Amino acid sequence: MNSKSITLLVACFALLCMSTQCRKENPPTGWENFNYPEVVFTNKAEGTEGWRIYERIIPNPEVFIQEHALRVAQTLYFSDKDPNIPDIQKIIYDFENKDGISAKAGDPPTIHIFYSSRWVEQIYNRDGEEATLYETRGVLYHELVHGYQAQPRGCGVYADGPKYEFWIFTEGLADAVRFHHGFFPESDRRPGGSWRDGYRRTGYFLQWLTTKDPDFLRKFNKTGVDFDVWSFDAAMQYIFGADVTTDKLWEEYQDFLIALQPSN
């Protein structure tokens, strides 16, 4: 992308960030009463190249984060009247000069998110400014999902890791929402693996299920609230019918991916 295109892209985002008042006066239908969390943004990477890049591409991080919080809530819930939407009143967001990418901690009413200036600089040096904005938005979607998604019961806890379906649900849904909004490339989807792998592998699969039901992500998230003992099979059967299993849907998804592969 040339410098003129990059300047235009950044300017568009600046206009988006300046539109706070308009946004709150004219919210999307069904979301007029969404509780935009207060965002406390702290730059702990002053003087780094990563901060100079971030400041340039995200001129108003507080509004930028609020906008994405709304989009995540819209993707996981049907309206702002849903009593199950977590009451996130404050997001403490730290931009830090340390290794890693990003992480969410804490529970409503206050959650914490960290984002690495070193990661921003690495992406910028490798792929340029447009890719850095793309990655920053994608990472933010993922972390905000962790704040707004349901917490399924009876299927382990996050610390138990990939062995338990709680972890698979948590990381898979976060990447499903990220992909749903266009912040993973479709070309990354390839056959193989298991729906139990979590992160992108599970996320791409869950997002593909919106081709069967456009409201799948909302319904899937809601099962995490409704079921006393949650499982992938129970959720899939609730949404698609009693004769369905996750393994069968995964096989169908694999056939879909294989059909997309270029022939030699």
N, C-alpha and C positions, 0 to 999 in steps of 0.2 A: 504494500500500500504506500502511495506517495505522501509527502508531507502535507499537501493540501487536503487530502482525504482524512488524514489523522486529525488535522486542525478542525475540520468540519465535524468529525465524530465527537471530539472532545467538547466542542461548542454545543452540540446537541445535548450532551449530558449536562453541561452547565445550565442550559435552559431548563432541562428537566428538574434539576436541583433547585432552581430559582422559583419553581412553580408551586411551592408548598401551599400558599394560601389558596390558590385556585384548586389544588388537589383536594384540600380539606373541605372547600365549599361545594365541590362537585365530585364526591366520591362515587365509585362504581355502584350500580344498583344492587341492593342487598347488603351493602357494606358501608352504609351511611354512618353507622355508629361504631365502626372499628376503633378499637383503643390503640392508637399509635403509641408505642412505648417511647418513653424518654430515652434518648441516646446520649450517653456520656462518653465522648470520644477523647482518648488521651494519646498523644503522640509521644512515645518513648523511644523514638528512633531519630530524634533531631540531628541534622547534619549528615545523615546517611544518604547515599544515592537512592536507596529504596524509598525513603520518605519524599525526596524531590520528585520521583516518578509518581508516587501515589498522590501527592498533593496536586500534581498537574492533571491527572486523569480523573480524580474524584475531588472536585472543588468544594463540595459541601457534603462531607461524609455522614453527618447526622441525618440529613434528609434522604440521602442515598440509602442508608440502612433502613430507615422507616419505610421507604417505598418498597423495598424488597421484603420487609416483614409483612406488609399487606399482601403482596403477591403470594408469599408462602401460605399465609392463612387462607387465602382464596383457593389455593390448590388443594388444601387438606380439608376444608370445611365448606358447607353449602352456603352459609350466610353468617353475618356477624351476630345473629341471634342464637347461634349454637352455644349452649351453655358449657360445652366441653372444650372450647377454645381456651388454652392456658392463659391465665391473666398475667401476661408479661407487662409489667409497668415500667421496667428500666432495663436497658441493655448497656452494660459497661464494656466498651469496645477499646481494646488496647492494641495499638500498632507498635510492635516491638522489634528491636534489633536482636533477634535470636534465631537459632536454627528451628527447623520444623516448617509447617505450612500454616495451620490454623487449628483452633480447638474451641469447643464450647464447654463451659462448666457452670454449675449452679442450676437452680430450679426457680420457677416463678415464685414471687413477683420480680426477682432480679436474676438475670443471667449474665455471664461473662463470656466474651469472645476475644481471643487473641488472633492477630494476623501478623505474619512475619515480613519485615522489611527486606530481609535477605532473600526470601522467596520472590518477592516482587522484583527485586533487582535481577535475580537469576532468570526469571521468565522474560524480562525486558531485554537482557543481554542476548538471550538465545533467540527470541521470537519477535521482539519489537513491542511498540506501544499498544497497538490494537489487541494483540494477544494477551497483554498484561491486563487490560481492562476486561477482556473476555474471561480470563482466569479469575480475576478478583470478584467478578459478579458470580461466577459459578461457585467459588469457595463460600461466598456469603450465603447463597441459596442453601448450600449443604448445611452450614452451621445453624442457620435460622430454622431449618426444618427440625433440628434437634431440640430447639426451644419450643416449637409449636406442635410437634407430632404427639400422638397418643403413646402411652406407656403400657403395653400389653401385660396382662397378668398371667401367672401360672406357667411361664415358659422361660424361667431363668432370669438372670439379671445381666446387665451389660458386661460386668466384670468377668462373667463366665466365658465370654468370648464366642468364637464361631461355632462351638459345640452346641450352643443353645439358640433357639429361634428368636429370643428377644434381641440378641445382637444382630442377627440377620435382618430382622424387621427394621431395626433402628438405622443401620448403615445403608441397607438396601433402599429404604424409602427416601432417605436423604439424597442419595444419588439419583433416584428415580425423578424426584422433583427437579433437581438440577438439570437432568437431561430433558425433562418435559419442557423446560423453558429455553432449551436450545444451547445449554452451556457444557455439553460434551459433543464432540463430533460424531455423527452417525457412522462414519468410517471406522470408529473404534469397536463397533459391535462385530463380534466374530463367534462362530460356533465353538462349542466346547465348554468344559467346566460344569458347574452345578449351580442351581438356584440357591444353594446353601453357601456360596462363596462370599456373599455380602458385597458391599460397595458397588462398583460399576456393574459387575456381572449380574447381581440381583437387581440392581436399579434399572438396567436396560430391559430386563425381563418384565419387571413390574410396569414400566412405562409402556411396553409393547401391549400389555393387557388393556390399555385404554383404547386400543383398536377394537376390542371386543365390547367394551363398555366405556364410553367417554368419561363417566363419573367413577371409574374404577379406583383411582387414587383416593378420592374422598371416602368411598365406601370401605376400601381396605383399611384406611386409617381409623374409621369409625368402629370397625370390628375390634380394634385395640382398646376401645373404651367399653364396648358392649359385652364382651365375652369374659366370663370369670376365669376360664382356662383357655388361653389363646393358643392357636397353632396355625400354620400356613394352610393346612388342609381344611381346617374349620372355616377359615376366612374365605378360601376359594369356593368352598361348597355353599357358603351363605350367599356369595355374590353370583356364582355361575350355575349352581345346581348340585344336587346330592351325588350325582354320578361322576363328578369332577375330582381329580386329585392334582396337587401341584406338580407331581412328576409327569402326568399326562399333558398338562399345559406347557411344561418345560419342553417336552418332546415336540409339541406343535411349534413352539417358538424356535427350537433348533432347526426344524424343517424350513421355517421362514428364513432363518439366517443362511442356511445352506443354499437356498434358492437365490439369495442375493449375491453369492460369491461369483466372480467372473469365471467363465469357462476358459480352459486352456486351449 
